[in-house]
Amino acid sequence: MQVTEIPVADIEEPWNIQRRVDTTTVEWMEFKATIPKVGLLHPVGVNKRGGETRLIWGNRRRTAY
């Protein structure tokens, strides 16, 4: 596995979203508020293929960031 910094705007949604992110809950707001304070503790996973960068895991983190 290779760790590379990629701009969030360059990461496209997954091909198949298994679970939508509910951005209206208190839990979500608290999670989103912690990112500027502590950063992302776990990276998101992407697949680069044919000029596309698609999210594999970490949709909640990508959406919050």
C-alpha positions in Angstrom: 0.0 0.0 0.0 1.3 3.5 -0.9 0.3 6.6 1.1 -0.1 9.7 -1.1 -1.7 13.1 -0.4 -4.6 13.7 -2.9 -6.8 16.8 -2.8 -10.3 15.9 -1.5 -11.9 17.6 -4.6 -10.1 15.0 -6.8 -11.6 12.0 -5.0 -14.9 10.9 -6.7 -17.7 9.1 -4.9 -17.5 5.3 -4.8 -19.0 3.3 -7.6 -21.5 1.8 -5.2 -22.3 3.7 -2.1 -23.3 1.2 0.5 -24.4 3.6 3.2 -25.3 7.3 2.7 -23.9 9.8 5.2 -26.6 11.4 7.4 -25.2 14.9 7.9 -28.1 16.0 10.1 -27.3 14.1 13.3 -25.5 15.4 16.4 -23.0 12.6 16.1 -22.1 13.8 12.6 -21.7 17.4 13.7 -19.4 16.3 16.6 -17.4 14.1 14.2 -16.9 16.8 11.7 -15.9 19.3 14.4 -13.0 17.0 15.6 -11.3 16.9 12.2 -9.8 20.4 12.3 -8.6 19.8 15.9 -7.0 16.3 15.5 -7.0 15.7 11.7 -7.9 12.4 10.1 -6.6 9.6 12.3 -7.3 7.0 9.6 -6.7 7.7 5.9 -9.4 7.0 3.2 -8.8 4.4 0.6 -8.9 5.2 -3.1 -8.4 3.4 -6.4 -6.7 5.2 -9.2 -7.8 3.8 -12.6 -7.9 5.4 -16.0 -7.5 9.0 -14.8 -10.1 8.6 -12.1 -9.6 8.5 -8.3 -12.5 6.7 -6.7 -13.1 6.2 -3.0 -13.0 2.6 -1.8 -13.4 3.2 2.0 -13.9 6.2 4.2 -16.9 7.9 2.7 -17.9 9.4 6.0 -14.4 10.9 6.5 -14.3 12.2 3.0 -17.7 13.9 3.3 -16.7 15.4 6.7 -13.4 16.7 5.4 
